Amino acid sequence: TWLSTLTQGAQMINYMIMSITYIFFHRALKAQGVDRDTLPYKGWFQPHSAWIGLVSMVFVVSCYGYETFLPGEWDVGTFFSYYAMVFVAVVTYCGWKIWKRTKVVRPEEADLVWDKPIIDAYEAGLKTKPEGFWNEVLQLVKLKKKKNEPVDVD
């Protein structure tokens, strides 16, 4: 039980961090004037879905171990099995910030093009066009065949 609750708590923290990461990325795009339509992939209903995901995961984590707070059910071990990952996440984040003396990057200063040359070189070496997410899903369930269209060389 301990292992499963710790794993589930860690996964919920993981989803929260993914949402926060996208929210910060979206803020950097807006601050630097980068249009999302210029990106190779773009999620629907963003950044709203990231906010919905973050709020819902905070709610779930908050209610995750509700039974510990019921009258007569308090147990320190059970409480920590449900909420240990929250404490671990906060302590490791703050510890890293203090130990390495790092700061949260401001949206205007975020480097959005650091790996762009590597990505461009990779994409230049592709022999066929990328299929796209929904096409790959349909191919996975055998509802669509792979096209193998060649990449346009400019």
VEXGU-808213 format. One record per atom (N, C-alpha, C): residue in one letter; atom name; x, y, z; residue number from 1. Coordinates in pm, 1 decimal. Layout:
# residues N
{a; CA; {X; Y; Z}; NUM}
...
This chain:
# residues 154
{t; N; {82.1; -118.9; 0.0}; 1}
{t; CA; {0.0; 0.0; 0.0}; 1}
{t; C; {85.8; 124.1; 0.0}; 1}
{w; N; {191.9; 123.6; 79.8}; 2}
{w; CA; {279.3; 240.2; 85.3}; 2}
{w; C; {337.7; 270.5; -51.5}; 2}
{l; N; {388.0; 167.5; -116.6}; 3}
{l; CA; {451.0; 187.5; -246.9}; 3}
{l; C; {351.2; 241.8; -348.3}; 3}
{s; N; {231.8; 187.5; -349.1}; 4}
{s; CA; {133.1; 234.5; -447.4}; 4}
{s; C; {89.9; 377.5; -419.2}; 4}
{t; N; {69.7; 415.5; -293.0}; 5}
{t; CA; {29.4; 553.4; -264.4}; 5}
{t; C; {142.3; 651.2; -292.0}; 5}
{l; N; {265.2; 611.8; -262.7}; 6}
{l; CA; {378.5; 699.5; -294.7}; 6}
{l; C; {394.5; 716.8; -445.5}; 6}
{t; N; {376.4; 607.9; -519.7}; 7}
{t; CA; {387.0; 614.4; -665.8}; 7}
{t; C; {275.7; 700.2; -724.6}; 7}
{q; N; {154.2; 682.2; -677.0}; 8}
{q; CA; {43.0; 762.4; -726.5}; 8}
{q; C; {61.2; 909.7; -692.5}; 8}
{g; N; {108.2; 936.7; -572.2}; 9}
{g; CA; {135.7; 1075.9; -533.7}; 9}
{g; C; {243.3; 1137.2; -620.6}; 9}
{a; N; {348.1; 1061.5; -649.5}; 10}
{a; CA; {455.9; 1111.2; -735.2}; 10}
{a; C; {404.5; 1138.4; -875.9}; 10}
{q; N; {317.1; 1054.1; -926.9}; 11}
{q; CA; {263.5; 1074.8; -1060.9}; 11}
{q; C; {174.6; 1198.5; -1066.4}; 11}
{m; N; {98.3; 1222.9; -963.0}; 12}
{m; CA; {16.2; 1344.5; -960.2}; 12}
{m; C; {103.6; 1469.4; -954.8}; 12}
{i; N; {211.8; 1463.2; -877.3}; 13}
{i; CA; {306.5; 1574.4; -873.6}; 13}
{i; C; {368.0; 1593.1; -1012.5}; 13}
{n; N; {397.3; 1484.0; -1081.1}; 14}
{n; CA; {452.3; 1488.8; -1216.0}; 14}
{n; C; {357.4; 1563.0; -1310.9}; 14}
{y; N; {228.0; 1531.1; -1306.3}; 15}
{y; CA; {130.3; 1600.1; -1390.9}; 15}
{y; C; {122.1; 1748.0; -1356.1}; 15}
{m; N; {131.6; 1781.0; -1227.8}; 16}
{m; CA; {129.4; 1921.3; -1187.3}; 16}
{m; C; {250.3; 1994.8; -1243.8}; 16}
{i; N; {366.9; 1931.5; -1238.5}; 17}
{i; CA; {489.0; 1994.5; -1289.6}; 17}
{i; C; {481.7; 2011.4; -1440.8}; 17}
{m; N; {423.1; 1914.3; -1511.1}; 18}
{m; CA; {406.6; 1928.7; -1656.2}; 18}
{m; C; {316.3; 2047.9; -1687.7}; 18}
{s; N; {209.3; 2064.7; -1613.3}; 19}
{s; CA; {119.6; 2177.9; -1635.4}; 19}
{s; C; {190.6; 2310.0; -1607.0}; 19}
{i; N; {264.1; 2315.7; -1498.2}; 20}
{i; CA; {337.1; 2437.9; -1463.3}; 20}
{i; C; {441.8; 2469.1; -1570.0}; 20}
{t; N; {510.1; 2366.3; -1617.8}; 21}
{t; CA; {610.7; 2386.5; -1722.1}; 21}
{t; C; {547.7; 2445.4; -1847.7}; 21}
{y; N; {432.2; 2392.3; -1888.6}; 22}
{y; CA; {368.5; 2447.5; -2008.1}; 22}
{y; C; {320.5; 2590.4; -1984.7}; 22}
{i; N; {267.2; 2619.0; -1866.7}; 23}
{i; CA; {221.5; 2754.7; -1836.5}; 23}
{i; C; {338.8; 2852.8; -1846.7}; 23}
{f; N; {454.0; 2814.4; -1792.7}; 24}
{f; CA; {572.6; 2901.0; -1801.1}; 24}
{f; C; {620.9; 2914.4; -1945.5}; 24}
{f; N; {616.9; 2804.6; -2020.7}; 25}
{f; CA; {656.2; 2807.8; -2161.7}; 25}
{f; C; {563.9; 2901.1; -2239.8}; 25}
{h; N; {435.3; 2891.6; -2215.5}; 26}
{h; CA; {338.5; 2977.0; -2285.2}; 26}
{h; C; {361.4; 3123.2; -2250.3}; 26}
{r; N; {391.1; 3151.8; -2124.2}; 27}
{r; CA; {421.4; 3289.9; -2084.4}; 27}
{r; C; {545.0; 3341.0; -2157.3}; 27}
{a; N; {645.8; 3257.3; -2172.1}; 28}
{a; CA; {767.9; 3298.0; -2242.7}; 28}
{a; C; {737.5; 3324.4; -2390.1}; 28}
{l; N; {655.4; 3240.3; -2451.4}; 29}
{l; CA; {616.7; 3263.1; -2591.5}; 29}
{l; C; {549.6; 3398.2; -2606.9}; 29}
{k; N; {453.8; 3429.2; -2517.9}; 30}
{k; CA; {382.3; 3556.5; -2525.8}; 30}
{k; C; {476.3; 3673.6; -2500.4}; 30}
{a; N; {562.6; 3660.7; -2399.9}; 31}
{a; CA; {652.4; 3770.9; -2364.6}; 31}
{a; C; {752.4; 3801.1; -2476.3}; 31}
{q; N; {792.2; 3697.8; -2550.8}; 32}
{q; CA; {890.8; 3716.4; -2656.5}; 32}
{q; C; {826.5; 3732.8; -2793.4}; 32}
{g; N; {693.8; 3735.7; -2798.7}; 33}
{g; CA; {623.8; 3759.9; -2923.8}; 33}
{g; C; {629.7; 3645.0; -3023.4}; 33}
{v; N; {643.5; 3522.0; -2974.2}; 34}
{v; CA; {647.4; 3405.3; -3062.6}; 34}
{v; C; {504.8; 3354.5; -3081.2}; 34}
{d; N; {461.8; 3343.6; -3206.0}; 35}
{d; CA; {328.6; 3293.9; -3236.5}; 35}
{d; C; {327.1; 3142.1; -3224.6}; 35}
{r; N; {230.3; 3088.3; -3153.6}; 36}
{r; CA; {221.0; 2942.1; -3136.3}; 36}
{r; C; {200.8; 2871.1; -3269.0}; 36}
{d; N; {143.5; 2938.2; -3367.9}; 37}
{d; CA; {121.6; 2875.8; -3498.5}; 37}
{d; C; {252.4; 2847.3; -3571.5}; 37}
{t; N; {362.9; 2908.2; -3527.8}; 38}
{t; CA; {491.8; 2881.7; -3591.1}; 38}
{t; C; {558.6; 2756.9; -3534.0}; 38}
{l; N; {504.1; 2701.6; -3425.7}; 39}
{l; CA; {561.7; 2582.1; -3364.1}; 39}
{l; C; {517.9; 2458.2; -3442.2}; 39}
{p; N; {602.7; 2355.0; -3444.3}; 40}
{p; CA; {565.7; 2234.1; -3519.5}; 40}
{p; C; {446.3; 2161.4; -3458.6}; 40}
{y; N; {427.7; 2170.6; -3327.5}; 41}
{y; CA; {314.8; 2106.4; -3261.1}; 41}
{y; C; {247.4; 2209.0; -3172.1}; 41}
{k; N; {115.6; 2201.8; -3168.0}; 42}
{k; CA; {39.7; 2297.9; -3089.9}; 42}
{k; C; {-79.5; 2225.3; -3029.4}; 42}
{g; N; {-92.9; 2234.9; -2896.5}; 43}
{g; CA; {-204.7; 2170.3; -2829.1}; 43}
{g; C; {-330.2; 2254.3; -2836.3}; 43}
{w; N; {-444.4; 2187.4; -2840.5}; 44}
{w; CA; {-572.5; 2257.2; -2842.0}; 44}
{w; C; {-601.6; 2311.4; -2702.6}; 44}
{f; N; {-671.4; 2422.2; -2699.4}; 45}
{f; CA; {-723.6; 2481.4; -2575.5}; 45}
{f; C; {-612.8; 2515.3; -2476.2}; 45}
{q; N; {-496.6; 2549.0; -2527.7}; 46}
{q; CA; {-386.0; 2588.3; -2440.6}; 46}
{q; C; {-385.1; 2739.4; -2427.5}; 46}
{p; N; {-347.4; 2794.2; -2317.9}; 47}
{p; CA; {-296.8; 2736.6; -2193.2}; 47}
{p; C; {-406.8; 2696.9; -2095.9}; 47}
{h; N; {-533.0; 2710.7; -2138.1}; 48}
{h; CA; {-643.6; 2683.4; -2046.8}; 48}
{h; C; {-643.3; 2539.4; -1997.7}; 48}
{s; N; {-613.2; 2445.2; -2085.3}; 49}
{s; CA; {-612.2; 2305.2; -2041.6}; 49}
{s; C; {-499.4; 2278.9; -1942.5}; 49}
{a; N; {-388.6; 2351.3; -1954.5}; 50}
{a; CA; {-280.3; 2336.2; -1855.8}; 50}
{a; C; {-326.3; 2387.3; -1719.4}; 50}
{w; N; {-397.9; 2498.5; -1719.6}; 51}
{w; CA; {-451.1; 2550.7; -1593.4}; 51}
{w; C; {-554.5; 2455.8; -1533.8}; 51}
{i; N; {-641.7; 2401.3; -1617.1}; 52}
{i; CA; {-742.4; 2306.4; -1569.1}; 52}
{i; C; {-673.5; 2182.6; -1511.3}; 52}
{g; N; {-571.0; 2133.4; -1580.9}; 53}
{g; CA; {-496.4; 2018.3; -1530.7}; 53}
{g; C; {-428.8; 2047.6; -1398.1}; 53}
{l; N; {-368.5; 2166.1; -1386.2}; 54}
{l; CA; {-299.8; 2201.7; -1262.7}; 54}
{l; C; {-398.5; 2212.5; -1146.4}; 54}
{v; N; {-507.8; 2284.2; -1167.4}; 55}
{v; CA; {-606.7; 2301.3; -1060.2}; 55}
{v; C; {-668.5; 2166.5; -1021.5}; 55}
{s; N; {-699.6; 2084.4; -1120.0}; 56}
{s; CA; {-760.7; 1954.8; -1087.3}; 56}
{s; C; {-663.0; 1864.3; -1013.6}; 56}
{m; N; {-535.2; 1866.4; -1050.5}; 57}
{m; CA; {-437.6; 1783.0; -979.7}; 57}
{m; C; {-412.1; 1833.9; -838.1}; 57}
{v; N; {-411.8; 1964.8; -819.2}; 58}
{v; CA; {-397.9; 2019.6; -683.0}; 58}
{v; C; {-517.2; 1974.5; -598.7}; 58}
{f; N; {-636.2; 1978.6; -658.0}; 59}
{f; CA; {-756.2; 1932.6; -587.0}; 59}
{f; C; {-745.2; 1784.2; -552.2}; 59}
{v; N; {-703.3; 1702.7; -647.7}; 60}
{v; CA; {-692.5; 1558.7; -623.9}; 60}
{v; C; {-588.2; 1528.8; -516.1}; 60}
{v; N; {-473.2; 1595.9; -524.9}; 61}
{v; CA; {-369.0; 1572.9; -423.8}; 61}
{v; C; {-417.6; 1617.4; -286.2}; 61}
{s; N; {-492.4; 1727.3; -282.5}; 62}
{s; CA; {-544.3; 1776.3; -154.1}; 62}
{s; C; {-642.6; 1677.4; -91.6}; 62}
{c; N; {-722.4; 1613.0; -176.2}; 63}
{c; CA; {-824.3; 1519.5; -126.2}; 63}
{c; C; {-775.6; 1374.8; -125.5}; 63}
{y; N; {-655.0; 1351.6; -171.9}; 64}
{y; CA; {-604.6; 1216.5; -192.4}; 64}
{y; C; {-612.0; 1131.1; -66.1}; 64}
{g; N; {-571.4; 1185.7; 44.6}; 65}
{g; CA; {-570.2; 1108.4; 168.8}; 65}
{g; C; {-675.1; 1155.3; 267.4}; 65}
{y; N; {-793.1; 1191.8; 216.6}; 66}
{y; CA; {-897.9; 1246.7; 302.2}; 66}
{y; C; {-931.8; 1155.1; 418.6}; 66}
{e; N; {-922.6; 1024.9; 396.7}; 67}
{e; CA; {-962.8; 930.8; 501.9}; 67}
{e; C; {-874.4; 943.4; 625.3}; 67}
{t; N; {-754.6; 996.1; 609.5}; 68}
{t; CA; {-665.7; 1016.0; 723.6}; 68}
{t; C; {-723.3; 1120.1; 818.9}; 68}
{f; N; {-801.1; 1214.5; 765.8}; 69}
{f; CA; {-853.4; 1324.0; 846.5}; 69}
{f; C; {-992.5; 1295.2; 904.6}; 69}
{l; N; {-1047.9; 1180.1; 875.5}; 70}
{l; CA; {-1177.3; 1144.3; 933.7}; 70}
{l; C; {-1160.9; 1119.7; 1083.9}; 70}
{p; N; {-1264.7; 1146.6; 1162.2}; 71}
{p; CA; {-1254.8; 1127.0; 1307.9}; 71}
{p; C; {-1215.0; 982.9; 1343.4}; 71}
{g; N; {-1112.6; 971.4; 1423.7}; 72}
{g; CA; {-1067.1; 841.0; 1469.4}; 72}
{g; C; {-979.0; 766.4; 1370.9}; 72}
{e; N; {-947.8; 824.4; 1257.6}; 73}
{e; CA; {-869.0; 756.4; 1154.8}; 73}
{e; C; {-726.0; 810.1; 1142.9}; 73}
{w; N; {-687.9; 908.7; 1224.1}; 74}
{w; CA; {-556.2; 969.6; 1210.7}; 74}
{w; C; {-445.9; 868.4; 1239.1}; 74}
{d; N; {-351.5; 861.9; 1145.4}; 75}
{d; CA; {-234.5; 776.0; 1161.6}; 75}
{d; C; {-119.8; 845.2; 1088.7}; 75}
{v; N; {-10.1; 867.0; 1160.6}; 76}
{v; CA; {103.0; 939.6; 1102.5}; 76}
{v; C; {158.2; 866.7; 980.6}; 76}
{g; N; {171.5; 736.9; 987.0}; 77}
{g; CA; {224.6; 659.3; 874.8}; 77}
{g; C; {137.1; 669.7; 750.9}; 77}
{t; N; {6.6; 660.7; 769.9}; 78}
{t; CA; {-85.3; 672.6; 656.7}; 78}
{t; C; {-80.6; 813.7; 599.0}; 78}
{f; N; {-78.2; 914.6; 686.5}; 79}
{f; CA; {-68.9; 1053.0; 640.0}; 79}
{f; C; {54.8; 1072.1; 552.5}; 79}
{f; N; {170.2; 1023.4; 598.6}; 80}
{f; CA; {292.6; 1040.4; 521.0}; 80}
{f; C; {293.4; 955.0; 394.7}; 80}
{s; N; {225.9; 841.3; 395.6}; 81}
{s; CA; {221.9; 762.7; 272.4}; 81}
{s; C; {142.4; 835.6; 164.6}; 81}
{y; N; {41.3; 913.3; 204.6}; 82}
{y; CA; {-36.8; 988.5; 106.9}; 82}
{y; C; {30.3; 1120.1; 67.2}; 82}
{y; N; {93.5; 1187.3; 161.3}; 83}
{y; CA; {141.6; 1323.3; 135.2}; 83}
{y; C; {293.1; 1337.9; 135.5}; 83}
{a; N; {366.7; 1228.0; 147.9}; 84}
{a; CA; {513.1; 1236.7; 150.2}; 84}
{a; C; {568.5; 1296.5; 20.9}; 84}
{m; N; {510.8; 1259.5; -93.1}; 85}
{m; CA; {564.5; 1308.7; -220.5}; 85}
{m; C; {545.9; 1459.1; -235.1}; 85}
{v; N; {441.6; 1514.1; -175.0}; 86}
{v; CA; {423.7; 1659.3; -177.6}; 86}
{v; C; {538.7; 1724.8; -102.0}; 86}
{f; N; {569.7; 1672.6; 14.8}; 87}
{f; CA; {679.4; 1727.4; 93.2}; 87}
{f; C; {813.5; 1706.9; 22.5}; 87}
{v; N; {833.2; 1589.5; -35.1}; 88}
{v; CA; {957.5; 1561.2; -106.8}; 88}
{v; C; {974.6; 1657.5; -224.1}; 88}
{a; N; {867.8; 1683.0; -299.3}; 89}
{a; CA; {875.7; 1772.9; -414.7}; 89}
{a; C; {912.1; 1914.1; -370.7}; 89}
{v; N; {849.7; 1963.4; -265.6}; 90}
{v; CA; {877.3; 2098.8; -217.8}; 90}
{v; C; {1019.9; 2108.1; -163.8}; 90}
{v; N; {1060.5; 2009.3; -85.6}; 91}
{v; CA; {1195.5; 2012.0; -26.2}; 91}
{v; C; {1302.8; 2001.1; -134.3}; 91}
{t; N; {1286.2; 1911.4; -231.5}; 92}
{t; CA; {1389.2; 1898.6; -336.1}; 92}
{t; C; {1395.0; 2022.9; -424.3}; 92}
{y; N; {1280.4; 2081.8; -456.9}; 93}
{y; CA; {1280.1; 2203.3; -538.9}; 93}
{y; C; {1349.1; 2318.4; -464.7}; 93}
{c; N; {1306.4; 2343.0; -341.7}; 94}
{c; CA; {1365.6; 2452.2; -263.5}; 94}
{c; C; {1512.7; 2423.0; -232.8}; 94}
{g; N; {1544.0; 2297.9; -202.1}; 95}
{g; CA; {1683.2; 2261.9; -175.5}; 95}
{g; C; {1772.9; 2286.3; -295.5}; 95}
{w; N; {1725.6; 2250.6; -413.6}; 96}
{w; CA; {1802.7; 2273.9; -536.1}; 96}
{w; C; {1823.1; 2423.3; -559.8}; 96}
{k; N; {1717.5; 2500.7; -542.6}; 97}
{k; CA; {1726.9; 2645.4; -563.5}; 97}
{k; C; {1826.6; 2708.6; -466.9}; 97}
{i; N; {1827.0; 2663.8; -343.1}; 98}
{i; CA; {1919.6; 2718.8; -243.1}; 98}
{i; C; {2061.1; 2668.8; -266.9}; 98}
{w; N; {2077.3; 2538.0; -288.2}; 99}
{w; CA; {2210.1; 2479.2; -303.1}; 99}
{w; C; {2281.1; 2529.8; -428.5}; 99}
{k; N; {2211.9; 2531.0; -540.4}; 100}
{k; CA; {2272.1; 2573.4; -667.0}; 100}
{k; C; {2257.0; 2723.3; -692.6}; 100}
{r; N; {2184.2; 2793.1; -605.3}; 101}
{r; CA; {2161.4; 2937.1; -618.7}; 101}
{r; C; {2101.5; 2973.6; -755.7}; 101}
{t; N; {2005.8; 2894.1; -799.0}; 102}
{t; CA; {1939.5; 2921.1; -926.0}; 102}
{t; C; {1815.0; 3005.3; -901.8}; 102}
{k; N; {1768.7; 3069.9; -1005.4}; 103}
{k; CA; {1649.6; 3153.3; -996.6}; 103}
{k; C; {1547.6; 3104.7; -1098.5}; 103}
{v; N; {1423.0; 3139.4; -1075.8}; 104}
{v; CA; {1318.7; 3112.6; -1173.6}; 104}
{v; C; {1343.7; 3206.9; -1290.7}; 104}
{v; N; {1344.7; 3152.2; -1411.3}; 105}
{v; CA; {1374.0; 3230.7; -1531.2}; 105}
{v; C; {1252.7; 3316.1; -1565.9}; 105}
{r; N; {1277.5; 3443.3; -1588.7}; 106}
{r; CA; {1169.6; 3533.9; -1628.8}; 106}
{r; C; {1127.9; 3501.9; -1772.2}; 106}
{p; N; {1000.8; 3522.3; -1805.3}; 107}
{p; CA; {953.0; 3489.6; -1940.6}; 107}
{p; C; {1030.7; 3561.6; -2051.6}; 107}
{e; N; {1071.5; 3683.9; -2025.8}; 108}
{e; CA; {1145.0; 3760.8; -2126.4}; 108}
{e; C; {1285.9; 3705.5; -2149.3}; 108}
{e; N; {1340.7; 3635.4; -2049.9}; 109}
{e; CA; {1477.7; 3586.5; -2056.9}; 109}
{e; C; {1487.6; 3438.4; -2093.4}; 109}
{a; N; {1375.9; 3370.5; -2103.6}; 110}
{a; CA; {1377.4; 3226.5; -2134.0}; 110}
{a; C; {1436.0; 3203.7; -2272.4}; 110}
{d; N; {1522.6; 3104.5; -2282.9}; 111}
{d; CA; {1585.5; 3072.1; -2411.1}; 111}
{d; C; {1497.9; 2971.9; -2485.1}; 111}
{l; N; {1428.7; 3019.6; -2586.1}; 112}
{l; CA; {1336.0; 2935.0; -2661.0}; 112}
{l; C; {1398.5; 2876.3; -2786.7}; 112}
{v; N; {1523.1; 2911.1; -2817.4}; 113}
{v; CA; {1583.9; 2864.8; -2942.6}; 113}
{v; C; {1715.9; 2790.9; -2921.4}; 113}
{w; N; {1749.5; 2753.3; -2799.7}; 114}
{w; CA; {1878.5; 2692.3; -2770.1}; 114}
{w; C; {1904.9; 2568.4; -2854.8}; 114}
{d; N; {1808.9; 2477.5; -2863.9}; 115}
{d; CA; {1826.8; 2353.8; -2939.7}; 115}
{d; C; {1774.3; 2363.1; -3082.8}; 115}
{k; N; {1733.4; 2480.5; -3125.5}; 116}
{k; CA; {1675.5; 2494.8; -3259.5}; 116}
{k; C; {1769.3; 2447.1; -3370.1}; 116}
{p; N; {1899.5; 2479.0; -3369.5}; 117}
{p; CA; {1986.7; 2427.9; -3475.5}; 117}
{p; C; {1993.1; 2275.1; -3480.5}; 117}
{i; N; {1992.6; 2210.8; -3365.2}; 118}
{i; CA; {1996.6; 2065.0; -3359.8}; 118}
{i; C; {1866.9; 2007.7; -3415.9}; 118}
{i; N; {1754.5; 2065.8; -3377.6}; 119}
{i; CA; {1625.5; 2019.0; -3426.5}; 119}
{i; C; {1614.0; 2041.3; -3576.7}; 119}
{d; N; {1657.1; 2158.3; -3624.5}; 120}
{d; CA; {1653.5; 2186.9; -3768.5}; 120}
{d; C; {1739.9; 2088.4; -3846.8}; 120}
{a; N; {1858.3; 2055.2; -3793.1}; 121}
{a; CA; {1946.0; 1959.2; -3860.7}; 121}
{a; C; {1881.6; 1820.8; -3864.4}; 121}
{y; N; {1816.8; 1782.6; -3756.0}; 122}
{y; CA; {1748.3; 1653.7; -3752.2}; 122}
{y; C; {1635.7; 1650.3; -3855.7}; 122}
{e; N; {1554.7; 1755.2; -3858.1}; 123}
{e; CA; {1442.4; 1759.0; -3951.3}; 123}
{e; C; {1489.7; 1764.5; -4096.3}; 123}
{a; N; {1604.7; 1826.6; -4121.0}; 124}
{a; CA; {1658.8; 1831.7; -4257.1}; 124}
{a; C; {1700.2; 1692.8; -4304.6}; 124}
{g; N; {1735.2; 1605.1; -4210.7}; 125}
{g; CA; {1777.9; 1471.2; -4246.2}; 125}
{g; C; {1663.8; 1371.6; -4261.9}; 125}
{l; N; {1540.5; 1413.7; -4237.4}; 126}
{l; CA; {1426.6; 1323.1; -4251.0}; 126}
{l; C; {1402.1; 1288.9; -4397.4}; 126}
{k; N; {1370.2; 1165.4; -4422.4}; 127}
{k; CA; {1340.2; 1119.9; -4558.3}; 127}
{k; C; {1191.9; 1132.6; -4590.8}; 127}
{t; N; {1106.5; 1123.3; -4487.1}; 128}
{t; CA; {961.9; 1134.6; -4507.0}; 128}
{t; C; {905.9; 1239.4; -4411.4}; 128}
{k; N; {790.1; 1293.4; -4445.8}; 129}
{k; CA; {724.1; 1392.5; -4361.8}; 129}
{k; C; {673.3; 1327.2; -4234.0}; 129}
{p; N; {677.6; 1399.8; -4122.9}; 130}
{p; CA; {614.8; 1347.1; -4001.6}; 130}
{p; C; {465.1; 1330.2; -4023.2}; 130}
{e; N; {408.3; 1225.7; -3967.1}; 131}
{e; CA; {268.0; 1192.1; -3989.4}; 131}
{e; C; {171.9; 1282.4; -3912.9}; 131}
{g; N; {208.4; 1324.1; -3793.5}; 132}
{g; CA; {116.8; 1397.6; -3707.0}; 132}
{g; C; {54.1; 1303.5; -3606.4}; 132}
{f; N; {15.7; 1358.3; -3494.0}; 133}
{f; CA; {-32.2; 1277.6; -3382.0}; 133}
{f; C; {-154.3; 1193.1; -3418.1}; 133}
{w; N; {-260.3; 1255.4; -3470.6}; 134}
{w; CA; {-384.2; 1181.5; -3496.2}; 134}
{w; C; {-366.1; 1077.4; -3606.0}; 134}
{n; N; {-282.9; 1108.0; -3706.3}; 135}
{n; CA; {-255.2; 1007.3; -3808.6}; 135}
{n; C; {-184.0; 886.7; -3748.3}; 135}
{e; N; {-90.1; 912.2; -3657.2}; 136}
{e; CA; {-19.4; 801.5; -3592.3}; 136}
{e; C; {-113.6; 719.0; -3504.9}; 136}
{v; N; {-208.8; 784.4; -3437.1}; 137}
{v; CA; {-305.5; 711.5; -3356.0}; 137}
{v; C; {-390.7; 621.9; -3445.3}; 137}
{l; N; {-438.9; 676.7; -3558.4}; 138}
{l; CA; {-520.1; 597.0; -3649.9}; 138}
{l; C; {-440.0; 481.8; -3709.9}; 138}
{q; N; {-310.7; 503.9; -3737.1}; 139}
{q; CA; {-225.2; 396.6; -3787.0}; 139}
{q; C; {-205.8; 289.0; -3680.1}; 139}
{l; N; {-197.5; 332.0; -3555.7}; 140}
{l; CA; {-177.7; 238.8; -3445.9}; 140}
{l; C; {-294.2; 141.6; -3432.9}; 140}
{v; N; {-415.6; 190.0; -3454.8}; 141}
{v; CA; {-533.3; 103.9; -3445.2}; 141}
{v; C; {-575.3; 50.2; -3581.7}; 141}
{k; N; {-486.0; 60.7; -3677.4}; 142}
{k; CA; {-503.8; 3.4; -3812.3}; 142}
{k; C; {-621.2; 63.1; -3889.8}; 142}
{l; N; {-651.7; 191.7; -3866.3}; 143}
{l; CA; {-758.4; 258.2; -3940.0}; 143}
{l; C; {-705.3; 345.4; -4053.2}; 143}
{k; N; {-574.4; 357.1; -4061.4}; 144}
{k; CA; {-513.7; 439.2; -4165.5}; 144}
{k; C; {-377.4; 381.2; -4200.2}; 144}
{k; N; {-341.8; 390.1; -4328.4}; 145}
{k; CA; {-211.3; 340.7; -4371.9}; 145}
{k; C; {-109.3; 453.5; -4370.6}; 145}
{k; N; {16.2; 414.8; -4355.5}; 146}
{k; CA; {125.6; 510.7; -4356.0}; 146}
{k; C; {148.4; 561.7; -4497.4}; 146}
{k; N; {170.1; 694.6; -4513.0}; 147}
{k; CA; {183.2; 755.5; -4645.4}; 147}
{k; C; {324.8; 750.3; -4700.3}; 147}
{n; N; {425.5; 775.5; -4614.2}; 148}
{n; CA; {565.8; 782.5; -4656.5}; 148}
{n; C; {588.6; 888.2; -4764.8}; 148}
{e; N; {530.0; 1006.9; -4744.0}; 149}
{e; CA; {551.0; 1116.2; -4839.3}; 149}
{e; C; {692.7; 1169.8; -4821.2}; 149}
{p; N; {761.6; 1195.4; -4932.8}; 150}
{p; CA; {897.1; 1251.8; -4919.9}; 150}
{p; C; {891.7; 1394.9; -4869.4}; 150}
{v; N; {1001.2; 1434.0; -4804.1}; 151}
{v; CA; {1012.0; 1570.8; -4751.8}; 151}
{v; C; {1044.7; 1663.9; -4868.4}; 151}
{d; N; {978.7; 1780.2; -4872.2}; 152}
{d; CA; {1010.6; 1880.5; -4974.4}; 152}
{d; C; {1145.2; 1942.1; -4943.1}; 152}
{v; N; {1237.4; 1936.2; -5036.1}; 153}
{v; CA; {1370.2; 1995.3; -5018.5}; 153}
{v; C; {1368.9; 2129.9; -5088.8}; 153}
{d; N; {1395.2; 2235.6; -5012.2}; 154}
{d; CA; {1394.7; 2370.1; -5069.5}; 154}
{d; C; {1529.7; 2406.6; -5126.7}; 154}
